[in-house]
């Protein structure tokens, strides 16, 4: 293994890096090396302009401990060093360093900022949509479950009871020891309900900006002084909007749906026409000779319309819900449209001329360019949001002010809350006047009874959920179809381990392991030594790592299993 030195030269702290894009891809794809919080921390750097920042800045921005980010990037450096096994980096303090492997440092106003290496950026953008490993890995596709024979065998009890429990409580947590198939059970419940579902996995680096909302940079150029940020919805907000849209659309007739969809598609075409004109000429003129008014539009995006005023100033105005506004305008199209009528019917109280001219010019555009659409009746559906390992993040911080919306009695508009970035939410947004969880949204959380990364839940959060324990004995039948030739051996190993755990001071039944882990026996042809050394030992190590004497405990568990095997052989 070669020794390489990291040095600060001309304001750049780096080393003789020779890691390729393909090597980074292989590391990012290796789930045994990379944890979810490592990918989450890396993505937080990726989102910054030039993919550069500091742990302190990111910690403050996302309201998480900066040490979590620092440890995550260190872990990434250790992971690729271990996988490649061809170099070791020595820092300026003459000690081994790992941070500088995925990043390089650059001095900026006497502060060392860290930048993701280009090869790693390319690997992220090759593997993930928009470079987002968290969204790609954590959020499962909305839709049905494609069951394998292995998955179908993972439960031997009625799902109906769990569906009924979730329907009544709105929020359900599945608890139990590791290896009892809680995550799959959550998906099965959603499938039984014929619901659409998303799954996210909580971890220490998962934050409010990942879950509810956050500001993301819109300017990427290294030396640009025009730095801007825009609001980006988090995983849960995106999901709730989809559910709410379904709920609203299910209450409309085909004619109403067709009208709305047609206006939306035509208005999209109109705004694209405006943007093309602005790109070519620098502005688009909204003009109506009948009322003798005109406005120059100089910019247009999803959040604002920017106009050039008579005073020679540039003014950015947040959008309202222009589709609904146009539907109202169309109903009263032939009235005189005085200032008071604009305020009364269109509920426009600021920048009256800008919005009114937009509607007038759009109306004329639609006469010649109406987009015809076909729609079907929308059936109301259930939506299930699954939070895997929900005690691995700080739930209070992740939900923020939206915590109050978790209460089942707060479902729907009556539970509406103002989120911290409500001022950035455009007027056409479904949650423009506050966030809430729609009535057709259900939440399932999963929790291991003991986890090396778990956080204690406060009582107020606990009482918002119904809790159901998934026991080991309820899951044994999965072996009958999947490992029938090894099920006796699996039972001996599992019961030996769990009984031995009961006799170790400080441990109890909460530390038992479940049957799903023993499905791997078939991949080792029932060879206990191979199964233990290459799989189960790693699981137990991560599970018990917070115990100071965990190496001795794991060694003792292995010896107990071997002793049991010898007794049976005799």
Rosetta blueprint (number, residue, H / E / L):
1 X L
2 X E
3 X E
4 X E
5 X E
6 X L
7 X E
8 X E
9 X E
10 X L
11 X L
12 X E
13 X E
14 X E
15 X L
16 X L
17 X L
18 X L
19 X L
20 X L
21 X H
22 X H
23 X H
24 X H
25 X H
26 X H
27 X H
28 X H
29 X L
30 X L
31 X L
32 X L
33 X L
34 X L
35 X L
36 X H
37 X H
38 X H
39 X H
40 X H
41 X H
42 X H
43 X H
44 X H
45 X H
46 X H
47 X H
48 X L
49 X H
50 X H
51 X H
52 X E
53 X E
54 X L
55 X H
56 X H
57 X H
58 X H
59 X H
60 X H
61 X H
62 X H
63 X L
64 X L
65 X L
66 X H
67 X H
68 X H
69 X H
70 X H
71 X H
72 X H
73 X H
74 X H
75 X H
76 X H
77 X H
78 X H
79 X H
80 X H
81 X H
82 X H
83 X H
84 X H
85 X L
86 X L
87 X E
88 X E
89 X E
90 X E
91 X L
92 X L
93 X L
94 X L
95 X L
96 X E
97 X L
98 X L
99 X H
100 X H
101 X H
102 X H
103 X E
104 X E
105 X E
106 X E
107 X E
108 X E
109 X L
110 X L
111 X E
112 X E
113 X E
114 X E
115 X E
116 X E
117 X L
118 X H
119 X H
120 X H
121 X H
122 X H
123 X H
124 X H
125 X H
126 X H
127 X H
128 X L
129 X H
130 X H
131 X H
132 X L
133 X H
134 X H
135 X H
136 X H
137 X H
138 X H
139 X L
140 X L
141 X L
142 X L
143 X L
144 X L
145 X L
146 X L
147 X L
148 X L
149 X H
150 X H
151 X H
152 X H
153 X L
154 X L
155 X L
156 X L
157 X L
158 X L
159 X L
160 X H
161 X H
162 X H
163 X H
164 X H
165 X H
166 X H
167 X H
168 X H
169 X H
170 X L
171 X E
172 X E
173 X E
174 X E
175 X E
176 X E
177 X L
178 X E
179 X L
180 X L
181 X L
182 X H
183 X H
184 X H
185 X H
186 X H
187 X H
188 X H
189 X H
190 X H
191 X H
192 X H
193 X L
194 X L
195 X L
196 X E
197 X E
198 X E
199 X E
200 X E
201 X E
202 X L
203 X L
204 X L
205 X L
206 X L
207 X L
208 X H
209 X H
210 X H
211 X H
212 X L
213 X E
214 X E
215 X E
216 X E
217 X E
218 X L
219 X L
220 X L
221 X L
222 X L
223 X L
224 X L
225 X L
226 X L
227 X L
228 X L
229 X E
230 X E
231 X E
232 X E
233 X E
234 X L
235 X H
236 X H
237 X H
238 X H
239 X H
240 X H
241 X H
242 X H
243 X H
244 X H
245 X H
246 X H
247 X H
248 X H
249 X H
250 X L
251 X L
252 X L
253 X L
254 X H
255 X H
256 X H
257 X H
258 X H
259 X H
260 X H
261 X H
262 X H
263 X H
264 X H
265 X H
266 X H
267 X H
268 X H
269 X H
270 X H
271 X H
272 X H
273 X H
274 X H
275 X H
276 X H
277 X H
278 X H
279 X H
280 X H
281 X H
282 X L
283 X L
284 X E
285 X E
286 X E
287 X E
288 X E
289 X L
290 X L
291 X L
292 X L
293 X E
294 X E
295 X E
296 X E
297 X E
298 X E
299 X E
300 X E
301 X L
302 X L
303 X L
304 X E
305 X E
306 X E
307 X E
308 X E
309 X L
310 X L
311 X L
312 X L
313 X L
314 X E
315 X E
316 X E
317 X E
318 X E
319 X L
320 X L
321 X L
322 X H
323 X H
324 X H
325 X H
326 X H
327 X H
328 X H
329 X H
330 X H
331 X H
332 X L
333 X L
334 X L
335 X L
336 X L
337 X L
338 X L
339 X H
340 X H
341 X H
342 X H
343 X H
344 X H
345 X H
346 X H
347 X L
348 X L
349 X L
350 X L
351 X L
352 X H
353 X H
354 X H
355 X H
356 X H
357 X H
358 X H
359 X H
360 X H
361 X H
362 X H
363 X H
364 X H
365 X H
366 X H
367 X H
368 X H
369 X H
370 X L
371 X L
372 X L
373 X L
374 X L
375 X L
376 X L
377 X L
378 X L
379 X L
380 X L
381 X L
382 X L
383 X E
384 X E
385 X E
386 X E
387 X E
388 X E
389 X L
390 X H
391 X H
392 X H
393 X L
394 X L
395 X H
396 X H
397 X H
398 X H
399 X H
400 X H
401 X H
402 X H
403 X H
404 X H
405 X H
406 X H
407 X L
408 X H
409 X H
410 X H
411 X L
412 X L
413 X H
414 X H
415 X H
416 X L
417 X E
418 X L
419 X L
420 X L
421 X L
422 X H
423 X H
424 X H
425 X L
426 X L
427 X L
428 X L
429 X L
430 X L
431 X L
432 X L
433 X L
434 X L
435 X E
436 X L
437 X L
438 X L
439 X L
440 X L
441 X E
442 X E
443 X E
444 X E
445 X E
446 X E
447 X E
448 X E
449 X L
450 X L
451 X L
452 X L
453 X L
454 X L
455 X L
456 X L
457 X L
458 X L
459 X H
460 X H
461 X H
462 X H
463 X L
464 X L
465 X L
466 X E
467 X E
468 X E
469 X E
470 X L
471 X L
472 X H
473 X H
474 X H
475 X H
476 X L
477 X L
478 X H
479 X H
480 X H
481 X H
482 X H
483 X L
484 X L
485 X L
486 X L
487 X H
488 X H
489 X H
490 X H
491 X H
492 X H
493 X H
494 X H
495 X H
496 X H
497 X H
498 X H
499 X H
500 X H
501 X H
502 X H
503 X L
504 X L
505 X L
506 X L
507 X L
508 X L
509 X H
510 X H
511 X H
512 X L
513 X E
514 X L
515 X H
516 X H
517 X H
518 X H
519 X H
520 X H
521 X H
522 X H
523 X H
524 X H
525 X L
526 X L
527 X L
528 X H
529 X H
530 X H
531 X H
532 X H
533 X H
534 X H
535 X H
536 X H
537 X H
538 X H
539 X H
540 X H
541 X H
542 X H
543 X H
544 X H
545 X L
546 X L
547 X L
548 X L
549 X L
550 X H
551 X H
552 X H
553 X H
554 X H
555 X H
556 X H
557 X H
558 X H
559 X H
560 X H
561 X H
562 X H
563 X H
564 X H
565 X H
566 X H
567 X H
568 X H
569 X H
570 X L
